[in-house]
Amino acid sequence: MTFLSTKGDTVRLLELALSWIDRHLQDFDPFRDGRAFEMVNGQRVGELALLLQTYVMLTGDRQSRRIRRMSALLKSIQHNHEFSDRPLRSQIDFVLAVLVYSALRAVGAENAQQREVLERLLRLNLVMHTERLPYRLMEVVFCTEWAGLRHSLPTMNSLYRRSILAGVPCPIYLHDDDIYSVTHVLMYFFAMGTRSGVALPSHDSRRLNEVLSALIVVACQDHHWDLLAELLLCWDCLGNEASIIYERGWKELMKIQQRNGALPGPEWAQRIHAATQSKAAAPDPDFLRFTHYYHTTLVSCISALVRLRRFT
């Protein structure tokens, strides 16, 4: 089929979004202005690490200015003991520490001491000392394997068979949390689009494509932009042929990108941020705007990186 958006359109979205992220790197720092670590701020670090490693693996670029700046920030965070020691105190922080270690390893900044800590925790089976949804355990396996760490965790195929996609669900019955489960199962199984040459175990490709098509339409109608970016990423992870719905989804995503490069979060989240900002004791309004834009912008970058393989 004829693409509704070109390679140049995709590159433009990616470059503008990466530039916005580069200008806002300080907002990803959980220790900015000497503040104490909070998991809500740590989540942004993990997402930045995901973007960095995906970019490096799909482009081979380890030395450009933007990559060096992202790496420097992650390295400074990793070297803060309040961050690096967290997996020793709480297993829920294991994934975050592994993502940062893995991204820095991808740019050649191996940290042998951190690797020893993480592999020791894996030998102690720390990550299994809590109940996790299948896609959450897939996240652990994905980041552990991405980092090249030795483990005896369940396989991706076995976890997929326990996930929401074990039996292809009917899209009309899925709520937002269910849809996020769908996208994360696929993103982790295919390692954010960097794991090629693999296929989902025992699935109905046609039915899954129909589900994704319906969910792309729903995300566009609901203006749920970060979810739209994730669904488009999943479409490309599966290696599906481009369709009218897939192309229309990309057209909508490109349309909502602002001149400064950022892509907004879902409209329901904007209303929450606006209400918070109107309060007398509201935090910095610039930071509130950052929290509304950063996630969709990051996911759109990853989606664009994977989409660009269509044009090679």
Secondary structure by P-SEA (a helix, b strand, c coil): ccccccaaaaaaaaaaaaaaaaaaccccccccccccccaaaaaaaaaaaaaaaaaaaaccccccaaaaaaaaaaaaaaacccccccccccccaaaaaaaaaaaaaaaccccaaaaaaaaaaaaacccccccccaaaaaaaaaaaaaaccccccccaaaaaaacccccccccccccaaaaaaaaaaaaaaaccccccccccccccaaaaaaaaaaaaaaaaaacaaaaaaaaaaaaaaacccccaaaaaaaaaaaaaccccccccccaaaaaaaaaaaaccccccaaaaaaaaccaaaaaaaaaaaaaacccc
